[in-house]
Amino acid sequence: MALQFTRHLTPNLRVYDNMDELSAFAGAPQGILDLERELMAKSELMFVGGQSLYESKRQRHDNIHVFPSSVDTAHFKSARDRSVDPDDQREIPHPRIGFFGVIDERMNMDIVAGISALRPQWQLVMIGPTAKISPESLPRAKNIHWLGCKQYQELPNYLSGWDVGIMPFALNEATRFISPTKTPEFLAAGVPVVSTPITDVVNPYGAAGHVEIASSAEEFVAKIDLLLSRPKAHWLSSVDASLAEMSWDKTWARMMLHIASVGAESQSAREGQLV
């Protein structure tokens, strides 16, 4: 959308960093796909935020590279060592089943309500702002706690008190190409997690045994029961080995290699034109 007020610029290099298929989101601006086509044609380099996006757009640009969501491991890993609950979570009993993120049309509310009904002794702790849906549409029950938006710095305090995490994404156009950043963040925090079969979660996280996959409230309950009873030591060891290869610094360094390479080619071309 920013192309509308930047067309007059003449940059040395354009990089299009495409983190999601925003045209599929509720309330997407009109003309966004036309603008994307124009931007892709103008950009010398393109990054995408997940394997699904890459497969969708790889034929539309001749210099496209995939960079899935990474993680601030140190920040979220601190959740493993914290023992003081935030005030609004302290009185909530265990087991606690937690979610954090934007609460919008991408969430399957039937799964949330179903888990609550099937296991009334479990407490669902739901953190995040509500967007594009009415707060009145959220499922309500004594064991569902909508705690609202929290600061990034606060998140480890909440995750430290969760027994299992959930990612109950709906399977729709808005989630077809997502690569949830919260997946490695849950893992770094040491919180076992169950997700619906989002493509970029199933592979690599589900395939590696780091995330359990479920499609219905009943399946979520079965997987959560499994995680509540399963020792975490071996799982954590495997998770940590995988996370050791991930960081935003490494992602940025790899991006900069591509930027430097294309930038050097562009500079050489300009110098050739001047000669």
C-alpha positions in Angstrom: 0.0 0.0 0.0 2.9 2.3 0.6 3.7 2.2 -3.1 0.9 4.8 -3.5 3.0 7.5 -1.9 6.5 6.3 -2.8 6.3 5.9 -6.6 8.2 9.2 -7.1 11.3 7.8 -5.3 14.3 6.5 -7.3 16.0 4.1 -4.9 19.2 2.2 -5.6 17.5 -1.0 -4.5 13.9 -2.1 -3.8 13.3 -5.0 -1.5 9.7 -6.3 -1.0 9.4 -8.1 2.3 6.1 -10.1 2.1 5.2 -11.5 5.5 1.6 -12.6 4.8 -1.1 -12.8 2.2 -2.8 -9.6 3.5 -5.3 -9.6 0.6 -7.0 -12.6 2.2 -7.6 -10.8 5.5 -11.0 -9.4 6.5 -11.2 -5.8 5.5 -8.3 -5.8 3.1 -8.0 -2.6 1.2 -9.3 -2.6 -2.4 -6.6 -2.7 -5.0 -4.0 -4.3 -2.8 -3.3 -7.2 -5.3 -2.8 -4.7 -8.2 -0.4 -2.7 -6.0 1.5 -5.9 -5.1 1.9 -6.8 -8.7 3.3 -3.4 -9.4 5.6 -3.6 -6.4 6.9 -7.0 -7.4 7.7 -5.8 -10.9 9.6 -2.8 -9.5 11.5 -4.8 -6.8 14.9 -6.3 -7.5 14.7 -8.6 -4.5 11.8 -10.2 -2.6 11.6 -12.0 0.7 8.6 -14.0 2.0 7.8 -15.0 5.6 7.1 -18.7 5.1 7.3 -21.8 2.9 3.6 -21.6 1.9 4.0 -18.0 0.7 7.2 -19.0 -1.2 5.4 -21.9 -3.0 2.6 -19.5 -3.9 4.8 -16.7 -5.3 8.0 -18.3 -6.4 7.0 -18.2 -10.1 6.1 -14.5 -9.9 9.6 -13.1 -9.1 13.0 -14.2 -10.3 14.9 -13.3 -7.1 12.7 -14.5 -4.2 13.9 -16.1 -0.9 12.0 -17.6 2.1 12.7 -16.4 5.6 10.3 -18.1 8.1 9.5 -16.5 11.5 12.5 -16.7 13.9 12.5 -16.1 17.6 14.1 -14.0 20.4 15.1 -17.1 22.2 16.7 -15.4 25.3 13.5 -13.3 25.9 11.1 -16.2 25.8 13.4 -18.8 27.4 13.4 -16.6 30.5 9.8 -17.9 31.0 11.4 -21.3 32.1 13.0 -19.6 35.2 10.2 -17.3 36.4 7.9 -18.2 39.2 5.9 -15.0 40.0 2.5 -14.8 38.3 1.2 -11.5 37.0 -1.7 -10.1 39.1 -4.5 -11.0 36.7 -3.3 -14.6 36.3 -2.2 -15.4 39.8 -5.6 -16.6 41.1 -6.3 -18.8 38.0 -6.0 -22.5 38.9 -4.0 -25.1 37.0 -3.9 -26.7 34.6 -3.7 -23.5 32.5 -4.1 -23.7 28.7 -2.8 -20.5 27.1 -2.9 -18.5 23.9 -1.3 -15.2 23.0 -1.8 -13.2 19.8 -4.3 -11.1 17.9 -7.8 -12.5 18.4 -9.6 -12.1 15.1 -11.2 -14.0 12.2 -8.2 -16.3 12.2 -9.2 -18.0 15.4 -11.6 -21.0 15.5 -13.9 -20.0 18.3 -15.7 -23.4 18.2 -12.4 -25.1 19.2 -11.9 -22.7 22.1 -15.5 -23.2 23.3 -15.3 -26.9 22.8 -12.1 -27.3 24.9 -13.7 -25.3 27.7 -16.9 -27.4 27.7 -15.1 -30.8 27.4 -12.7 -30.0 30.2 -14.3 -27.5 32.6 -11.5 -28.1 35.2 -9.0 -26.7 32.7 -8.5 -22.9 32.6 -8.1 -21.2 29.2 -5.9 -18.1 29.5 -6.4 -15.9 26.3 -4.1 -12.9 25.8 -4.3 -10.4 23.0 -6.2 -7.6 21.4 -9.5 -8.3 19.7 -9.6 -7.1 16.0 -12.2 -7.1 13.3 -14.6 -9.2 15.4 -17.1 -8.2 18.0 -15.9 -8.9 21.6 -19.5 -10.1 22.2 -18.7 -13.0 19.8 -16.1 -14.5 22.0 -17.1 -17.7 23.8 -17.8 -17.1 27.5 -17.4 -19.6 30.3 -16.1 -19.6 33.9 -12.9 -21.3 32.8 -12.2 -18.9 29.8 -10.2 -15.9 30.8 -9.9 -13.1 28.3 -7.0 -11.0 29.7 -6.7 -8.5 26.9 -3.5 -7.0 25.4 -0.1 -7.3 27.1 3.3 -5.8 26.4 5.9 -7.9 24.6 8.1 -7.6 27.7 5.4 -9.1 29.9 4.8 -12.2 27.8 7.4 -14.5 29.5 5.7 -13.8 32.9 2.4 -15.2 31.6 3.9 -18.1 29.6 5.9 -19.2 32.7 2.6 -20.1 34.4 1.1 -22.1 31.5 1.0 -25.9 31.3 0.1 -26.2 27.6 -0.2 -23.6 24.8 -2.7 -23.7 22.0 -2.9 -22.2 18.5 -6.5 -22.8 17.5 -6.3 -21.2 14.1 -9.3 -21.5 11.8 -8.5 -23.0 8.4 -9.5 -20.3 6.0 -8.1 -17.9 3.4 -6.7 -15.7 6.1 -4.6 -18.5 7.6 -3.7 -20.3 4.4 -0.2 -18.8 4.1 0.6 -17.9 7.7 3.8 -18.8 9.5 3.0 -18.0 13.1 5.8 -16.3 15.0 4.3 -17.6 18.2 5.2 -21.2 17.3 9.0 -20.9 18.1 8.1 -18.5 20.9 6.0 -21.1 22.7 8.8 -23.6 22.3 11.5 -21.2 23.5 9.4 -20.6 26.6 9.3 -24.4 27.2 5.5 -24.6 26.8 4.3 -27.6 24.9 1.8 -26.6 22.2 -1.1 -27.9 20.2 -2.0 -26.3 16.8 -4.5 -26.8 14.1 -2.9 -28.1 10.9 -1.5 -24.9 9.6 0.8 -25.9 6.7 3.9 -24.0 8.0 3.3 -25.5 11.5 2.8 -29.0 10.4 6.1 -28.8 8.5 8.6 -28.4 10.1 7.3 -28.3 13.7 4.8 -31.1 13.6 7.0 -33.3 11.5 9.8 -32.9 14.1 7.5 -33.8 17.0 7.9 -30.3 18.5 4.2 -29.4 18.1 1.1 -31.6 18.4 -1.5 -31.2 15.6 -5.3 -31.4 16.1 -8.3 -30.4 14.0 -11.2 -30.4 16.4 -12.0 -29.6 20.1 -12.0 -33.3 20.8 -8.6 -33.8 19.2 -7.2 -30.8 21.0 -8.4 -32.2 24.4 -6.8 -35.6 23.6 -3.5 -33.9 22.6 -3.5 -31.7 25.7 -4.2 -34.7 27.9 -1.1 -36.3 26.3 1.1 -33.3 26.9 0.0 -32.8 30.5 1.1 -36.4 31.3 4.2 -36.5 29.2 7.7 -35.8 30.7 9.2 -32.7 29.1 13.0 -33.4 29.3 13.5 -35.2 26.0 11.1 -32.9 24.2 12.9 -29.8 25.5 16.3 -31.2 24.5 15.1 -31.7 20.9 13.4 -28.3 20.8 16.5 -26.5 22.1 18.7 -28.1 19.5 16.4 -26.8 16.8 16.1 -23.3 18.3 19.9 -23.1 18.5 19.9 -22.7 14.7 17.4 -19.8 14.8 17.6 -16.1 15.7 16.5 -12.9 14.2 20.1 -11.8 14.0 20.9 -14.8 11.8 17.8 -14.2 9.7 18.9 -10.5 9.3 22.4 -11.5 8.4 21.2 -13.9 5.7 18.9 -11.2 4.3 21.8 -8.7 4.2 23.9 -11.1 2.1 21.2 -11.1 -0.5 20.8 -7.3 -0.3 24.5 -6.7 -0.6 24.8 -9.1 -3.6 21.9 -7.4 -5.5 23.1 -4.0 -4.4 26.5 -4.7 -5.8 25.1 -5.9 -9.1 22.9 -2.7 -9.3 25.9 -0.5 -8.6 28.0 -2.2 -11.3 25.1 -1.8 -13.8 24.9 1.9 -13.0 28.6 2.4 -13.4 28.5 0.6 -16.7 25.8 2.9 -17.9 27.8 5.9 -16.9 30.9 4.7 -18.8 
